Every structure is written in structure tokens, then in C-alpha cells.
Amino acid sequence: MLEACLTQGAGLHALALRQAAPRVVAMASHGDRPSELPLLCSLCTTWTELGYSVVVLDATMAESASDPGLQQWMDDSACHTGASGQYPMSWPIVPSALGLEQLCLGAPEDGEGSSRLQHLGRLFRNYEIVLVYASAQNLASYLPGSGIEPLLAVSAKGMSLLSAYQSLKHLLLIGRLQPTIVAVMDESNQNSVASVSSLCKSLQDCAMTFLAHQVTPLPVCVPLMDGPSLDDMHRLALRLLESAFSLAPATACLTASSHQRISGANHLARSH
């Protein structure tokens, strides 16, 4: 339901803030890096091609003195501008394991992930998309009940099916997050396509039998590193933005019920 603001100007101001604020999306890491990292790179490339500025917070990498990241940004007030020119890449990858842990332990608990995420809005306000890349366990801790639909990739490589199912279970039951599941395909290898399709069917059966959750994996072909983004990637990139969490600051808007109470009070005062 739309909120009722005190004035039309306040409503337009709030809309502008929401549009300008960074948006958080997430991707679950479950040990299938040969499939996850090309997918992550292709997504970031697609977003930049669409005109978005992107930063990746990699919680699988810890910050250090030689490789600073989120923790240093949080500790150094001079870094709070989130200057997009700090990194040479068009979409920088920032080590974030320690910083995200510190952020989530230090932020006030509200039962949801929203208050924790708002801290990132000040650090990365020069970016439009903040992609959090972390394990399903960490995402459940960082983003509980935030409404974000983390990307979860499954492929024919190694133990991808088993680890993807374990991550799905953790996201659903612990984090109250419903992931967007993609089946990473290699169209040049028909055996790989058939194998991935079979694994996705197994994942669907397990999710329905043990979690009572219907899974519909999206088939996605990851383009070559130097090649143009494919239609699959454009659709996936836009879909993830639909469930992204906006880091817009609190506004002066009131809820509809509060606005009605104030209007009623003003009417009562005028009648007397």
C-alpha cells in the first residue's frame, strides 16, 4: 500500500530519494565458483551496459592490510564518500567478510535485515547497485526477511546439486529468503545441457518433498568473458532488481493510518 505523505512535495522528494538510493541484491556462494564467478561477472557487466554503477561486496574474501575492503571503509571516516573512482574496474570487487560480520553484529536488531542494510547506503551512495556475494548461511544472517531474492546458481559441476539444495534450505528456513535459482547452461556442450536439466529436476523434487517449496530454475547461458550480454542475462539482471532492497533513508512520510488520524484531529479542531 502506498504511503500518504503530508504534502505532494514531500511525496515527490521521497520518490526521488528511493530512485537515487543504492539497491542491494545478493548472490549465494555454495562452493561452485567455476559457475558462480562467470555468472557474477556477466551480471555486473550487464548492469553496467544498462547504465548502472555496480560494486560487489565479496564476503568470501577477508580484508587485510595489503588488500583493504569494507572493514577499512567502515573504520575510516575519510572513506565514507564511497568514491567510485577508488577502484580501476568498472565494477569493483571489495573484500567484505570482516566488515559485513562487524556490521551485522553491531547493527541494532529489528527482526529484519533492513536496519543492517541501511549502513551500506552511506558507504556506497555513489553506486546504484550493491551486490552482496556470500554463503547462504551468511546471507541468512545478514539479510533475514529483507525481501531480497538471492541468486542461487546450480550447474553440472562437482557437488553443485547437493550444495545448492543445502543453501536453498538455509535461505528458506533460516533467512526467510526465497532465492532466484538459475541453471547455468553451456549450449556448446549438449551433454552439459542434458546433465543440468536432470539436476534441476532432482532439485525440484527434493525441494517439494522435503521443503514443500516449488522450485522453477531459470535456464541461463553465460556469455563469453569478452562477448556481449545475452538476452538471458538481461532478463536475469532486471529480475534481480525487482526484488532489490532500496537503501533510501527514512523520509517524513506518514503511514496512511497516521495521516488519517492527523486529518481527523485537524477536522475536529476546526469544528470547535
LINFEN-V268189 format. One line per field, one symbol per residue. ss: DSSP state (A for helix, B for strand, O for the rest). burial: # if it has 16 or more other C-alpha atoms within 10 Angstrom, else .. Layout:
ss: ???
burial: ???
This chain:
ss: OOOBOOOAAAAAAAAAAAAAOOBBBBBBBOOOAAAAAAAAAAAAAAAAAOOOOBBBBBOOOOOOOOOOOAAAAAAOAAAOOOOAAAOOOOOOBBBOAAAAAAAAAAOOOOOOOAAAAAAAAAAOOOOOBBBBBBBAAAAAAAOOOOOOOOBBBBOOOOOAAAAAAAAAAAAAAOOOOOOBBBBBBOOOOAAAAAAAAAAAAAAAAAAAAAAOOOOOOBBBBOOOOOOOOOAAAAAAAAAAAAOOBBOOOOOOOBOAAAAAAAAAAAAAAAAO
burial: ...##.....#..#..##.###########.#..##.###.######.....###########.....######.....#.#.#......##########..##.......#############################################...##.###.######.#############.....##..##.##..#####.....#.#.#######.....#...##.##..##.######....#.....#.............
